[in-house]
Amino acid sequence: MRNGKIEQVGAPLEIYHQPASLFVAEFIGAMNLLPATLVQHGEIQLGQARLACMVNGFAPGATVKAAVRPEDVVCTGHTNGHANSFQAEVQDLEFMGPFFWLSLGGGQLGEHRLRAQLPRQQARELDLHPRDSTHLHISSENIRLFQDGHAYG
């Protein structure tokens, strides 16, 4: 609820994974919100990276906000050749006990910043440090698009 108006009704998992508005997306858990452009049906441009995603109700050329949960940003450490994989630089790491917060930018993200939640064991295996280059992957089903504060489709 915002300003006396119900923004979304649904089960907790539905609201978390399919927020109907930017307000709900940010209210329920951490969320990366990144400006992007719809390049063609089913593909957005985010910095220099092109990512496939579900596109409903948007026309090519539309400016949108791409919403991605930090736990849905997978740090592979190296290129894996999969769609929706791109290179970025580790800006900062913050130890949180069972996981690390990674702040990422540069590379194909350009000026955009992205936060990822990396399990502690994976962080040890990747041995990442600030200024290291790494590869990331975001599944198309984990990208939600918003325009004018609302999701469409």
C-alpha positions as CSV (number, residue, x, y, z in Angstrom):
1,M,0.0,0.0,0.0
2,R,1.2,3.5,-0.9
3,N,-0.6,6.7,-0.2
4,G,-3.7,4.8,0.7
5,K,-3.8,2.9,-2.5
6,I,-3.2,-0.9,-2.8
7,E,-0.2,-1.4,-5.2
8,Q,-0.5,-5.2,-5.5
9,V,-2.3,-8.1,-4.0
10,G,-0.8,-11.6,-4.1
11,A,1.1,-14.4,-2.4
12,P,4.5,-13.3,-1.0
13,L,6.5,-15.2,-3.6
14,E,4.4,-13.8,-6.4
15,I,4.9,-10.2,-5.1
16,Y,8.6,-10.8,-4.7
17,H,9.3,-12.3,-8.1
18,Q,6.6,-10.5,-10.1
19,P,6.2,-7.0,-8.6
20,A,3.6,-4.9,-10.4
21,S,5.3,-1.6,-9.8
22,L,8.7,-0.1,-9.0
23,F,7.4,0.8,-5.6
24,V,6.6,-2.9,-4.8
25,A,9.9,-4.0,-6.4
26,E,11.9,-1.8,-4.0
27,F,9.7,-2.3,-1.0
28,I,9.9,-6.1,-1.0
29,G,13.7,-6.9,-0.8
30,A,16.8,-5.5,-2.5
31,M,16.5,-4.7,-6.2
32,N,18.8,-3.4,-8.9
33,L,17.0,-0.8,-11.1
34,L,18.9,0.0,-14.2
35,P,18.0,2.2,-17.2
36,A,17.8,0.2,-20.4
37,T,16.5,0.5,-24.0
38,L,14.4,-2.1,-25.8
39,V,16.5,-2.8,-28.9
40,Q,14.2,-5.3,-30.4
41,H,11.4,-7.6,-29.2
42,G,12.9,-9.7,-26.4
43,E,16.2,-7.8,-26.1
44,I,17.3,-4.8,-24.1
45,Q,20.5,-2.8,-24.2
46,L,22.0,-2.2,-20.8
47,G,25.3,-0.3,-21.1
48,Q,27.1,-2.2,-23.9
49,A,25.5,-5.5,-22.9
50,R,22.5,-6.9,-24.8
51,L,20.2,-9.1,-22.7
52,A,17.3,-11.3,-23.6
53,C,14.2,-10.8,-21.5
54,M,10.4,-11.1,-21.5
55,V,9.0,-8.1,-23.2
56,N,5.3,-7.5,-23.1
57,G,3.7,-4.2,-24.0
58,F,6.9,-2.3,-25.0
59,A,7.9,-1.2,-28.5
60,P,11.5,-1.2,-29.8
61,G,13.2,2.0,-28.8
62,A,11.3,2.3,-25.5
63,T,13.3,3.5,-22.5
64,V,12.6,1.2,-19.5
65,K,13.9,0.3,-16.1
66,A,15.3,-3.2,-15.9
67,A,14.8,-4.7,-12.4
68,V,17.0,-7.6,-11.3
69,R,17.3,-9.1,-7.8
70,P,20.9,-9.2,-6.5
71,E,20.7,-12.9,-5.9
72,D,19.8,-13.4,-9.6
73,V,23.1,-11.9,-10.8
74,V,25.3,-15.0,-11.2
75,C,29.0,-14.3,-11.0
76,T,30.8,-16.9,-13.3
77,G,34.3,-15.4,-13.1
78,H,34.9,-16.3,-16.7
79,T,33.0,-16.2,-20.0
80,N,30.7,-19.1,-20.4
81,G,29.4,-18.3,-23.8
82,H,25.7,-18.3,-22.7
83,A,23.3,-15.6,-23.7
84,N,22.8,-12.9,-21.1
85,S,26.5,-13.1,-20.0
86,F,28.6,-10.0,-19.9
87,Q,31.8,-8.6,-18.4
88,A,32.0,-6.1,-15.5
89,E,34.6,-5.0,-12.9
90,V,34.4,-5.6,-9.2
91,Q,34.1,-2.2,-7.5
92,D,33.8,-3.4,-4.0
93,L,33.1,-6.5,-1.9
94,E,31.4,-6.5,1.5
95,F,31.5,-9.6,3.7
96,M,28.0,-10.3,5.2
97,G,28.6,-13.7,6.9
98,P,27.0,-16.3,4.7
99,F,27.4,-14.2,1.5
100,F,29.2,-11.2,0.0
101,W,27.7,-8.1,-1.5
102,L,29.5,-7.3,-4.8
103,S,29.3,-3.8,-6.3
104,L,29.9,-4.1,-10.0
105,G,30.4,-1.6,-12.8
106,G,32.5,-0.7,-15.8
107,G,33.2,-3.3,-18.5
108,Q,30.0,-3.9,-20.6
109,L,27.9,-2.2,-17.9
110,G,29.6,1.1,-18.7
111,E,28.6,3.7,-16.1
112,H,25.8,1.5,-14.7
113,R,26.2,-0.1,-11.3
114,L,24.9,-3.5,-10.3
115,R,24.8,-5.3,-6.9
116,A,25.2,-9.0,-6.7
117,Q,24.8,-11.4,-3.7
118,L,27.5,-14.0,-3.9
119,P,27.5,-17.1,-1.6
120,R,30.6,-17.2,0.7
121,Q,31.9,-20.5,-0.8
122,Q,31.7,-19.2,-4.4
123,A,33.4,-16.0,-3.3
124,R,36.3,-18.1,-1.9
125,E,36.5,-20.1,-5.2
126,L,36.5,-17.0,-7.4
127,D,38.9,-15.1,-5.2
128,L,37.6,-11.8,-6.4
129,H,39.1,-8.4,-5.4
130,P,38.3,-4.8,-6.2
131,R,39.3,-3.9,-9.8
132,D,39.1,-7.6,-10.9
133,S,37.3,-8.2,-14.1
134,T,34.6,-10.9,-13.9
135,H,31.8,-12.3,-16.0
136,L,28.1,-12.2,-15.0
137,H,25.0,-14.0,-16.1
138,I,21.4,-13.0,-15.6
139,S,18.7,-15.4,-16.8
140,S,16.1,-13.8,-19.0
141,E,13.3,-14.8,-16.7
142,N,14.9,-12.9,-13.8
143,I,14.7,-9.5,-15.6
144,R,11.5,-7.5,-15.1
145,L,10.9,-4.4,-17.1
146,F,9.1,-1.2,-15.9
147,Q,8.0,2.0,-17.7
148,D,6.5,4.9,-15.9
149,G,6.8,3.0,-12.7
150,H,4.7,0.0,-13.7
151,A,5.3,-3.4,-15.3
152,Y,3.3,-4.3,-18.4
153,G,2.1,-7.5,-19.9
